[in-house]
Amino acid sequence: MCIRDSLITGAAGFLGRGMIAPFVEHGHQLRLMDVLPFTSPHEVVVGDVTHYPAVEGAMRGVDGLVIAHMAPRGMDNINYKTPAIPFAINLTGTANLFHAAVQCGVKRVVVISSTAAVSENPDLEPIPASLPLRAKGYYGMTKACQEVIAEQFARTEKIQVACLRVGYILDGEANVDKYGKAISERNYADTDRRDIGEVARRCLEKTDLGYDVFTVMSTQESLHKAAVSYTCQRLGWKPRYDFSWLREPAKQSVG
């Protein structure tokens, strides 16, 4: 099955706007969904992922799905102080999308998860490819729960699902984070949004995935400090935006 028509949720956000480039480069026809109106040369669907009819309507006619939406953090992370908003958007939205995928015959799904889903695990180096879900805070909790939802649909509905545990999402071309803050030092977990898009594309196009979890980071350090080597080997991928042009963090003196 050739995946050429894909629905991406959260498409107007920082990640969504940056991750579509690899799909376009490889000839995908995109349907982009977000809750607020936005402009794009691609097909745009304005809809709320917590509203199932909108989700099912957006799903019809596509072959692949990338779940990239998340509840906005708001000023001072206000939206993640209580469970109401993140659970509604991150979890109900994700469950709605998987249910609609089943109803519409979509068999390949990518979920943009986060290393926050496993952030309470021991500080191991290198971080292994498989870690138990053990989050902290409502953001990490919802990311862990997204992976639980994804695994169940993959197992019970025979859908091919990849969860991408991404690091710090940045734009390496502009050297800024999602808030427009300039980045001057490299962290091993830095992850360019276009690299995330490329991994997502490869996951949708790969034919031998079942339920898989991939760590996605862009730096050379991440190949040794995290399980990025597994991602590279499994998907035949190599990060393009490794942030080698940024200086390494200053080493702290001991004692």
Beta strands, then each sheet from edge to edge (+ up, - down):
strand 1: 5-9
strand 2: 29-34
strand 3: 43-46
strand 4: 64-67
strand 5: 108-114
strand 6: 160-166
strand 7: 168-171
strand 8: 176-177
strand 9: 190-192
strand 10: 211-216
sheet 1: 3+ 2+ 1+ 4+ 5+ 6+ 10+
sheet 2: 8+ 7- 9-
end
